[in-house]
Amino acid sequence: MKFRFEYVVTFVYILLGGIWITYSDAYLESLIQEKHTLTVMQTYKGWFYVLFTGLLLFFFLKKHLKKLR
């Protein structure tokens, strides 16, 4: 089964964004002395941005690839 290009790009974008959020938070926690500066809200905010921009990317790709097809 072959997936359409816009689905693959969107999935990879969201996956890489999630990995970045997870490991960047862990790395910053090891660097910052004051643990209260890194909260759970940072992670939620990061996921919101990744998902929101991922959806925008998906619809942009879908719109423009439809023109090309």
Order of alpha helices (4+ residues) and beta strands (2+ residues): alpha-alpha
